[in-house]
Amino acid sequence: MNRAYCVRMQSWMAKKKIGDLQVIGRSVAGVETVVAAPELNVCFDVGRAPTEIISIDNVCLSHGHMDHSAGIAYYLSQRGFIGAGPGRIIVARELAQPIQALMGTWADIEGHHSPGEILGVDAGEDVSIRRDLLVRPFTVNHGAFALGFSVIEVRRKLKAEYTDLSGPQLVELKKKGIQIQHRIEIPLIAYCGDTALGAFLDDPSVCNAKIAIIECTFFDQEHITRARAGRHMHVRDFPEVMERIKSPDVVVTHLSQRTDMRVARRVMDDTLSEADRARITILMERPPRKPRSAAPPPK
Ligand SMILES: [Zn+2]
């Protein structure tokens, strides 16, 4: 597994090779969440629009909380500077109009309009992002207008009954209007945004994804009530998550700023079986902290 950090001002992005794909991102609860799969030309949430995601054409916005969505206007405006076409924001239908209005306000402030497609969708409404790739939104458990997104590869395969036929014979069948291929869906990534446990964990486009990206905001045993109140995952939910999600790779995001990475890893080790623990990558590993100087002793 590769591990590297891009340092840009105060920001940094973790970079991980997971299966065949590179997943990059930064996700700290309440601060910033942006996760991207550059090879698929998809970004999940936009955070504060770090440089690394500006060239990506599709942003799937999971919900409107500022730590996930603040960079929308900056993302759309910066694309002009790098010669990219208008970006596309895929978001719950109810949030499309407020985002359009936000871009209108920015046009008033800046004196010019940053083009972009704000595409409002409902759960289950597929969006094609490449000839062989689609994004399928699904409902998560984080209040109104919150969505997760699966990126699904679509392949067409010759039906078994026709595999022995010659090329000209297949052409003949096609001419007669016979459907000789069937459609196969391969879920590549399922990004669940902010969410508590929910029915989506059993959705085939989520639980069968090659990579599932799931939050875990709380690791402290005393914070279970806070997790339930805010509709977030607690590490205590993870044995169930790992049972319902069949993905060989599960990427964990959205740790709180106060969670020490070493503690988070230890708690994961204690909470999960060895086999489940081996499927998990915590995306947000932080650079070593500088020692605090002259900090007053706690009272
Ligand atoms: Zn969040």
Residues whose N, C-alpha, C, O or C-beta is under 5 A from the ligand:
A	BS01	ZN	A29 G30 D67 D194
